Amino acid sequence: MTAALRKLPALLLALSALSACTFWTRDCERLCDQSGRDFTIDPDKNYKHVDLAEVMARPSSYKLADVRFQAIINRRNESVFLPLYTTFRQEDYISFSAWPAEARLWESSERLKSLPTLFMRKDNPSLQNLIDSGRFALVDVRARVMGDYEQVAWIEVYYVDEIIPVLYTEQSLMDYKDGMEAAATNRPAVAISKLEAAVKAPLAPRIRVQVRLTLGKLYEARGDFEHAAFHYDAILTEDEKNQAAWDGWERCEKALEGKRAAESNQPNQKK
């Protein structure tokens, strides 16, 4: 009886250590299942579509949840490994960081909000997809939120599929920001120059629409209805239900018709 009591503190210490480990559930599962994981055929997984920003804001609500989200790649080979508190070990995993798909990356405050605790096993066949995806690539991610240590989402990524190879460049983000600020402060020449450069470079589809609408209005204000109509038409080519683009295009067509009519009447007036 005395010997058993002497072993009790050590047992309690061991149990305490296990309870402190955020990922004991997953580690136990991995230790017990010796069959390995099929990364290409995964019929039993039902991934919940979520916004990465929401997972980042409330990681405890998604703990051990299988999730699917879109993200923008930031960096590979991040060095956030805490093997005493998480299941991720540097010898087994590659880590990377990403932003939510809707992140306003032209704002410096948003740049600081990438999540650096995304991990993929080095033996995962999908790892090559991650390696091939460069910075600012938009990707579709299927993963499991393994824990919430320090109120941060620690995520094991199973699949990465590229959607858009280059969503932005550093220059397109800079041109977009400068152009929109110039438009807001009534500097149309600067705004047009910057936004024309931005729209020719990689931009997220919703941002490209915003840039073209702004350019259309700037050209309209100058009386340059040809260039304005060009940008409205470019929007409608991609989204024929965009009402703002339709309204702008119709204004331009009406103005151009009036201009053509006035020009056709000029020879008669000279006679």
ABEGO torsion letter per residue (X at the ends): XAAAAAAAAAAAAAAAAAAABAAAAAAAAAAABAAEBBAABBAABBBBBBBAAAAAABAAAABGBBBBBBBBBBBBGBABBBAAABABBAAABBBBBBBBAABBAABAAAAAABBABBBBBAABAAAAAAAABBBGBBBBBBBBBABABGGBBBBBBABBBBABABABBAAAAAAAAAAAAAAAAGBAAAAAAAAAAAAABBBBAAAAAAAAAAAAAAAAAAGBAAAAAAAAAAAAAABAABAAAAAAAAAAAAAAAAAAAAAAAAAAAAX
